[in-house]
Amino acid sequence: QVQLVESGGGLVQAGESLKLSCAASGLSSSTYAMAWFRQAPGNEREFLATILWSDGASHVADHVKGRFAISRDNAKNTVHLEMNNLKPEDTAVYYCAFKRSRTHIGVYYYIYTYEYDNWGQGTQVTVSS
């Protein structure tokens, strides 16, 4: 059973940086990818970034590219989301997600919620202006 626990959220001012962490337990060598999503009140859960567990290849959503970066630490079974130059619009609950196996052949980025198998409880990020 895979368990994901996010941490690192909090209250920051616009322009500041924050680094989120997602500690995973129950992962196997077959783990394929992990990702970060966020959801603000009244909005859909939106994709932020994903990373392949094997080689670290990553993809970041256009609307946060240049400010956000995803990374992983295989030895610690942890994935991070580094957020820079935060804006009030970034205020949301941030979720970590796990994908068990590959489901597409060729170059493809898994950006939809239904493509992931497990989710953490989320961590709140609030950015004040």
Salt bridges, closest charged atoms under 4 A:
GLU46 OE2 - ARG38 NE 2.48
GLU46 OE1 - HIS63 NE2 3.78
ASP90 OD1 - ARG38 NH1 2.86
ASP90 OD2 - ARG67 NH1 2.85
ASP117 OD1 - ARG100 NH1 3.33
